[in-house]
Structure formats: C-alpha cells, structure tokens
Amino acid sequence: MDFSGLTAVVNPTTIVAAITTIAAVKMAPGVAKWGYNKVIGWFR
C-alpha cells in the first residue's frame, strides 16, 4: 500500500496541535477545580 498521499496531508504540526488540544481538554476540569479552590481559599 502507498501511504505517500496520506503522509503528505498530515504534517507534524497538526499532530502536535491535536495532542496538545486533547491534553488540555483532559486537564481542564482538574485545573479549574484547583483554581476555584485556591480563589475560595483566599476569602476564608
């Protein structure tokens, strides 16, 4: 099989951006909860 057409379309920048986006989406709830607790902690 010839994958030259597929590899020409998918460049490394796109792959890195996709992985970074997935990581950010996975981390967002934890970071938001941590930040919320920090801010609430300042007012206690």
N, CA, C and O atoms as a MOPAC input file, in Angstrom:
PM7 MOZYME 1SCF
protein

 N      0.84300 1    -1.20000 1     0.00000 1
 C      0.00000 1     0.00000 1     0.00000 1
 C      0.87600 1     1.24700 1     0.00000 1
 O      1.95500 1     1.26900 1     0.59200 1
 N      0.40300 1     2.25500 1    -0.65700 1
 C      1.15100 1     3.50400 1    -0.76500 1
 C      0.49700 1     4.56800 1     0.11800 1
 O     -0.62600 1     5.00200 1    -0.14000 1
 N      1.21000 1     4.97400 1     1.14900 1
 C      0.67900 1     5.96300 1     2.08900 1
 C      1.22600 1     7.36600 1     1.83400 1
 O      1.04800 1     8.25100 1     2.67100 1
 N      1.87800 1     7.58300 1     0.71400 1
 C      2.50100 1     8.88200 1     0.45800 1
 C      1.46700 1    10.01000 1     0.40900 1
 O      1.75200 1    11.12500 1     0.84700 1
 N      0.28400 1     9.73400 1    -0.11200 1
 C     -0.76100 1    10.76000 1    -0.14700 1
 C     -1.24100 1    11.12500 1     1.24200 1
 O     -1.50300 1    12.29300 1     1.52900 1
 N     -1.35800 1    10.12800 1     2.10300 1
 C     -1.82200 1    10.36700 1     3.47600 1
 C     -0.77400 1    11.11500 1     4.28700 1
 O     -1.09800 1    12.07000 1     4.99300 1
 N      0.47700 1    10.68500 1     4.19100 1
 C      1.53200 1    11.33500 1     4.96200 1
 C      1.80100 1    12.75300 1     4.47700 1
 O      2.27900 1    13.58500 1     5.24800 1
 N      1.50700 1    13.04200 1     3.22300 1
 C      1.69200 1    14.39900 1     2.71100 1
 C      0.65200 1    15.34400 1     3.29400 1
 O      0.92100 1    16.53500 1     3.45800 1
 N     -0.52900 1    14.82900 1     3.60800 1
 C     -1.60400 1    15.67000 1     4.13900 1
 C     -1.40700 1    15.93200 1     5.63000 1
 O     -1.64200 1    17.04400 1     6.10200 1
 N     -0.97700 1    14.91300 1     6.37300 1
 C     -0.82700 1    15.02700 1     7.82700 1
 C      0.60000 1    15.45500 1     8.13300 1
 O      1.53500 1    14.67100 1     7.97300 1
 N      0.76700 1    16.68200 1     8.56800 1
 C      2.10800 1    17.15600 1     8.90400 1
 C      2.30400 1    17.12200 1    10.42800 1
 O      1.32200 1    17.08900 1    11.16900 1
 N      3.53000 1    17.12900 1    10.89500 1
 C      3.80600 1    17.01300 1    12.33300 1
 C      3.16800 1    18.12200 1    13.16900 1
 O      2.78400 1    17.88300 1    14.31300 1
 N      3.05300 1    19.30600 1    12.62800 1
 C      2.44800 1    20.40900 1    13.37800 1
 C      1.00300 1    20.10300 1    13.73000 1
 O      0.55600 1    20.39800 1    14.83900 1
 N      0.27400 1    19.51900 1    12.80000 1
 C     -1.12200 1    19.15600 1    13.04400 1
 C     -1.22200 1    18.10200 1    14.13400 1
 O     -2.10100 1    18.17100 1    14.99400 1
 N     -0.32400 1    17.13100 1    14.09900 1
 C     -0.33800 1    16.06400 1    15.10200 1
 C     -0.04100 1    16.63200 1    16.48600 1
 O     -0.72300 1    16.28900 1    17.45100 1
 N      0.96000 1    17.48900 1    16.59300 1
 C      1.31200 1    18.09300 1    17.88300 1
 C      0.16400 1    18.95300 1    18.39600 1
 O     -0.14200 1    18.92300 1    19.58800 1
 N     -0.46800 1    19.71000 1    17.52300 1
 C     -1.60000 1    20.54900 1    17.93000 1
 C     -2.75900 1    19.69300 1    18.42700 1
 O     -3.40700 1    20.04200 1    19.41300 1
 N     -3.02100 1    18.58700 1    17.75800 1
 C     -4.11500 1    17.70400 1    18.17500 1
 C     -3.83100 1    17.07900 1    19.53200 1
 O     -4.71800 1    17.02300 1    20.38400 1
 N     -2.61700 1    16.61100 1    19.74400 1
 C     -2.25400 1    16.00200 1    21.03300 1
 C     -2.32000 1    17.04000 1    22.14300 1
 O     -2.79700 1    16.74000 1    23.23700 1
 N     -1.84900 1    18.25600 1    21.88000 1
 C     -1.90100 1    19.32400 1    22.87500 1
 C     -3.33800 1    19.67400 1    23.22400 1
 O     -3.65700 1    19.89400 1    24.39300 1
 N     -4.20200 1    19.72700 1    22.23200 1
 C     -5.61600 1    20.02800 1    22.47000 1
 C     -6.26800 1    18.94800 1    23.31600 1
 O     -7.01100 1    19.25300 1    24.24900 1
 N     -5.99900 1    17.69300 1    22.99800 1
 C     -6.57100 1    16.59100 1    23.77500 1
 C     -6.08100 1    16.65700 1    25.21900 1
 O     -6.86600 1    16.46300 1    26.14700 1
 N     -4.79800 1    16.92800 1    25.41700 1
 C     -4.24600 1    17.03000 1    26.76600 1
 C     -4.88900 1    18.18300 1    27.53100 1
 O     -5.19800 1    18.04000 1    28.71300 1
 N     -5.09200 1    19.31600 1    26.87800 1
 C     -5.71200 1    20.46900 1    27.53300 1
 C     -7.14300 1    20.16500 1    27.94400 1
 O     -7.57300 1    20.55200 1    29.03000 1
 N     -7.88200 1    19.47400 1    27.08500 1
 C     -9.26700 1    19.12400 1    27.40700 1
 C     -9.30700 1    18.14700 1    28.57700 1
 O    -10.19200 1    18.23900 1    29.42700 1
 N     -8.36100 1    17.21700 1    28.62800 1
 C     -8.31200 1    16.24800 1    29.72100 1
 C     -7.94800 1    16.92600 1    31.04400 1
 O     -8.46200 1    16.54600 1    32.09600 1
 N     -7.06000 1    17.93100 1    30.99600 1
 C     -6.57900 1    18.58200 1    32.21100 1
 C     -7.50300 1    19.68500 1    32.70000 1
 O     -7.47500 1    20.01600 1    33.88600 1
 N     -8.30800 1    20.25600 1    31.84000 1
 C     -9.09900 1    21.43900 1    32.17600 1
 C     -9.96400 1    21.27700 1    33.42800 1
 O     -9.94700 1    22.17100 1    34.27400 1
 N    -10.72100 1    20.18500 1    33.59400 1
 C    -11.55500 1    20.08100 1    34.80200 1
 C    -10.73900 1    20.09900 1    36.09400 1
 O    -11.13400 1    20.74700 1    37.06300 1
 N     -9.61700 1    19.40400 1    36.11600 1
 C     -8.76900 1    19.39100 1    37.31100 1
 C     -8.17100 1    20.75200 1    37.60300 1
 O     -8.12800 1    21.18000 1    38.75700 1
 N     -7.71400 1    21.42700 1    36.57800 1
 C     -7.12700 1    22.76100 1    36.75100 1
 C     -8.19500 1    23.75100 1    37.20900 1
 O     -7.93200 1    24.59100 1    38.06900 1
 N     -9.38700 1    23.66000 1    36.64500 1
 C    -10.47500 1    24.56200 1    37.03200 1
 C    -10.85500 1    24.34600 1    38.49300 1
 O    -11.07400 1    25.30800 1    39.22800 1
 N    -10.93200 1    23.09600 1    38.91100 1
 C    -11.27900 1    22.78900 1    40.30600 1
 C    -10.18900 1    23.29800 1    41.25100 1
 O    -10.48500 1    23.86800 1    42.30100 1
 N     -8.93100 1    23.08800 1    40.86900 1
 C     -7.82200 1    23.55600 1    41.68700 1
 C     -7.85000 1    25.08300 1    41.80400 1
 O     -7.69400 1    25.62600 1    42.89800 1
 N     -8.04700 1    25.76800 1    40.68700 1
 C     -8.09200 1    27.23200 1    40.69200 1
 C     -9.25700 1    27.76300 1    41.49700 1
 O     -9.12000 1    28.74500 1    42.22700 1
 N    -10.40300 1    27.11700 1    41.36800 1
 C    -11.58700 1    27.51700 1    42.13800 1
 C    -11.30800 1    27.38600 1    43.62900 1
 O    -11.61900 1    28.29100 1    44.40200 1
 N    -10.72800 1    26.27500 1    44.03200 1
 C    -10.42000 1    26.07000 1    45.45100 1
 C     -9.39500 1    27.08000 1    45.95300 1
 O     -9.47800 1    27.52300 1    47.09900 1
 N     -8.44100 1    27.44800 1    45.12300 1
 C     -7.45000 1    28.45800 1    45.51800 1
 C     -8.12700 1    29.80800 1    45.76200 1
 O     -7.86700 1    30.46300 1    46.77200 1
 N     -8.98500 1    30.21700 1    44.84700 1
 C     -9.65900 1    31.51600 1    44.97800 1
 C    -10.57200 1    31.52000 1    46.20000 1
 O    -10.58700 1    32.48800 1    46.96000 1
 N    -11.33100 1    30.44600 1    46.39200 1
 C    -12.21200 1    30.35800 1    47.56000 1
 C    -11.38400 1    30.36600 1    48.84600 1
 O    -11.79900 1    30.94100 1    49.85200 1
 N    -10.22600 1    29.73300 1    48.80900 1
 C     -9.34500 1    29.70100 1    49.98100 1
 C     -8.87400 1    31.08300 1    50.39200 1
 O     -8.63500 1    31.32100 1    51.57600 1
 N     -8.73700 1    31.99500 1    49.45000 1
 C     -8.29400 1    33.34800 1    49.77400 1
 C     -9.34100 1    34.10600 1    50.57500 1
 O     -8.99500 1    35.01200 1    51.33300 1
 N    -10.61000 1    33.75700 1    50.42500 1
 C    -11.67900 1    34.50300 1    51.07600 1
 C    -12.13800 1    33.86700 1    52.37900 1
 O    -13.06600 1    34.36200 1    53.01800 1
 N    -11.50700 1    32.79000 1    52.77100 1
 C    -11.89800 1    32.13700 1    54.02800 1
 C    -11.07800 1    32.64600 1    55.17900 1
 O    -11.26900 1    32.20900 1    56.31300 1

